[in-house]
Amino acid sequence: MRGSLRVAVLPGDGIGREVTPAALAVMSAAVRAAGAPPLGFEVKRAGAQAFLDTGTALSDAVVETCEKADAIYLGAMGLPRVRNVDGTEIAPDFELRSVFELYAGLRPIRTIPGVPSLLNGMLTPDVDFAVVRESTGGHFGARCKGVVETDEIARDEITMTRRLTERVSRFAFEEAMRRAADRARAATVTLVDKADLLVTHAFMRTVFDEVAQRYRGIGTAHLYLDAAMLALLTRPSTFDVILTESLLGELLSTVTAAIVGGPGFTPSADIGDDHALFQPAHGSEPEIAGSGRANPTAAILSGAMLLDWLGDRHETAPLNDAARLIENAVDESFGSGALQVHAHGGSDGVREVTNEILDRLEPPKGGRR
C-alpha cells in the first residue's frame, strides 16, 4: 500500500459544514495515535447550496475526485427549499450511490454509555445490531423517474432485481459473520419486508432465502415491517443484522436511531464492491446551522467506519486500531458524564464534543484545545 490514502470530502449543506471538520480532525488524530498511514483530504463542493451558487449540485470534476479517492466522506446534503422540477429534493448523495453502485447501506445501532434513548429518556443497555438496506433499487431506485400523468394521478415504478437482492443479501450475511467473530456470539440475519402485500418484496424474500442456503451457519428470520417495528421498540437487544429494502430501511434506521440517542449518534455507510461513502445518519438541519449546537458524534463515528473499511480493504491493521480508538474515546467521553448534547437538554455542541473526544485520543498540550 502507498504511503497515504486519499479521502474525497464533501461537507455539503447546513450542519454538514460544521460536523465534517470535526470528523476530519478526529480521524487525523486517531491515525497519528495508532501509527497508521496518513490520510489526505480533498475537500470539494457539492449539494444544494452548490446548486444555488453554480447551477450544479454534483459536478463531473467532483465525481472524478470521488472515483479516484480511496474513500468518500460526506457531511450532509440537501436543503428543503431547494428542489428538482419534479418536486423532489436535490440530494447528490443518491446520485453517488448510483454512479458507484453503492448498493449496501449500513447503519450500526449501538448503545453509547451515558447516552439516553430519545424514546423514554432512559439508558438502553445491550443494544448492538446493524441495519443493512439495499440502497440503489426498490423505492429509492424510482427516484427522479416518477411521472405526474395528470393533476389527478402520479406514478412511481418500484423495481427489485435478482442481482440487487443477491449482492445485498451476501453483504448482510458477511456482515453478520464479521460481527459474530468480533463479538463471540451467534449470527442472525432478519429480513424485514412487506411480502404480504408487495410483489417486489415477495421476490426479494425468495432470493434472500436462496442466498441463505449458502450461509447455513447463520440463523435467519423473517418479519413484516409492522411486526419488526414493534419488536425493535420492545426488544431491540434481540437483533443482530436486519436486511431490508431501501425505503423500509430508511424508516427502520430512523426509529432505531431514537433508541440509542438519536441520529446525532448514528453513523452510516453506503458500500459497493469498489467504492464506499461514509456519512452521519442525520440530515443537514439548516435550522441550527451556524449555531454551534450540532452534535458531531455521528459524523465522528462515520469517520471511524471509514477507517475500519480502509483497514480491511488494504489489510492495514493500524487503521482498524484507529477506528477502535475513536469508538473508545466516544464511549469514554459520554460514559464519564463529561458531555450532554442539546438534544438531551445539555449545552454541548460541535466544539465541546470534538474537544472532549480529541483530548481522549491525545493528551492535551498546554491546556484544552
SULRA-V69553 format. One record per residue. PHI is phi in whole degrees, -180 to 180 (* if undefined). OMEGA is omega in whole degrees, 0 to 359 (none if undefined). BURIAL is # if it has 9 or more other C-alpha atoms within 8 Angstrom, else .. Layout:
BEGIN
phi = [PHI PHI]
omega = [OMEGA OMEGA]
burial = [BURIAL BURIAL]
END
This chain:
BEGIN
phi = [* -69 -67 -138 -115 -101 -120 -78 -117 -122 -62 81 -126 54 -72 -57 -73 -97 -80 -64 -58 -63 -64 -65 -64 -70 -58 -63 -66 -67 -62 -64 -64 -89 69 -87 -58 -68 -107 -109 -99 -114 -86 -131 -91 -163 124 -67 -67 -61 -64 -64 -82 -122 86 -133 -82 -146 -77 -61 -65 -68 -60 -65 -61 -64 -65 -83 -76 -79 -161 -120 -119 -127 -81 -169 -130 110 -133 -54 -84 -102 -131 -73 -63 -85 95 -81 -78 -72 -149 -63 -62 -66 -66 -63 -59 -71 -60 -103 51 -88 -82 -109 -88 -117 -128 -71 -118 -140 -65 -101 -52 85 -102 -81 -69 -76 -79 -135 73 -111 -70 -113 -78 61 -98 -160 -142 -137 -103 -115 -124 -76 -99 -119 -115 59 -63 -69 -66 -86 -57 64 -114 -72 -133 -93 -76 -145 -75 -112 -138 -132 -133 -121 -102 -102 -130 -132 -109 -62 -61 -60 -69 -62 -73 -74 -66 -60 -59 -63 -68 -66 -64 -64 -65 -64 -66 -63 -66 -69 -108 53 -146 -69 -108 -143 -114 -108 -88 -109 -153 -125 -69 -76 -124 -112 -63 -61 -76 -64 -65 -61 -64 -61 -68 -56 -64 -66 -64 -59 -64 -85 -128 -67 -82 -112 -71 -131 -150 -128 -138 -74 -55 -63 -67 -65 -61 -64 -65 -65 -80 -108 -146 -64 -73 -87 -95 -119 -124 -109 -114 -159 -77 -59 -68 -63 -64 -64 -65 -64 -65 -68 -65 -69 -62 -64 -62 -109 115 113 -59 -68 -116 -115 -82 -157 -147 -120 -123 -122 -74 -121 -137 -151 -124 -125 -160 -66 -76 -80 -90 -81 41 -61 -67 -115 -59 88 -87 81 -84 -62 -93 -87 -61 -62 -65 -67 -70 -65 -63 -64 -62 -59 -64 -63 -64 -64 -61 -69 -66 -104 50 -122 -58 -59 -69 -64 -63 -63 -62 -66 -59 -65 -61 -66 -65 -64 -61 -67 -64 -84 -65 -77 84 -73 -128 -147 -84 -60 -61 -112 87 -96 -126 -85 -128 -56 -64 -66 -65 -63 -63 -63 -69 -61 -64 -91 -90 -135 -60 -64 -111 74 102 -68 -74]
omega = [180 188 181 180 183 178 174 186 179 182 174 190 173 182 175 181 180 183 180 177 178 180 180 180 181 177 181 180 180 178 178 183 182 183 181 176 182 177 173 183 175 186 182 179 174 177 184 180 176 177 179 185 188 184 181 180 181 185 177 180 178 177 179 177 179 181 183 184 176 177 180 175 183 180 175 182 176 172 186 184 182 189 172 181 179 178 178 184 176 183 185 179 175 179 178 177 182 183 185 178 178 193 185 174 185 176 175 178 187 175 173 182 176 181 182 175 173 185 182 179 181 176 181 184 167 173 181 178 182 173 176 178 173 193 185 180 179 180 181 177 179 183 178 178 181 182 170 187 176 177 178 189 170 183 168 179 182 183 172 183 176 182 179 184 181 186 179 175 177 179 181 179 178 176 178 178 180 180 179 179 180 189 179 179 180 182 176 173 180 176 177 184 169 182 176 184 189 181 180 180 175 177 179 179 180 181 177 180 177 179 182 180 179 183 188 179 182 179 177 176 177 175 169 187 183 178 179 179 180 181 180 181 185 181 184 183 181 183 177 174 176 176 180 178 191 183 177 177 177 180 181 182 180 179 183 176 179 180 185 172 178 182 179 178 188 176 176 177 169 193 174 181 186 183 176 180 184 182 174 184 182 178 186 175 183 182 178 181 178 182 184 185 185 177 184 187 180 178 180 179 173 174 177 177 178 180 180 180 178 179 179 185 183 180 183 187 179 175 174 177 179 177 179 178 180 181 179 180 177 181 181 183 181 180 180 184 183 185 170 187 184 182 180 175 180 182 183 180 187 186 185 181 181 181 181 181 177 181 180 173 181 178 180 180 179 178 181 177 none]
burial = [. . . . # # # # # # # # # # # # # # # # . # # # . # # # # # # # # # . # # # # . . # . # # # # # # # # # . . . # # # . . . # # . # # . . # # # # # # # # # # # . . # # . . . . . # # # # . . . # # # . # # # # # # # # # # # # # . # # # # # . . . . . # . . # # # # # # # # # # # # # # # # . . . # . . . . . . . # . . . # # # . . . # # # # # # # # # # . # # # . # # . . . . . . # # # # # # # # # . . . . # # # # # # . # # . . # # . . . . . # . # . . # # # . . # # . # # # . . # . . # # # # # # # # # # # . . # # # # # # # # # # # # # # # # # # # # # . . # # # # # # # # . # # # . # # . . # # # # # # # # # # # # # # # # # # # # # . . . # . # # # # # # # # # # . # # # # # # # . . . # # # # . . . # . # # # . # # # # # # # # # # . . . . . . . .]
END
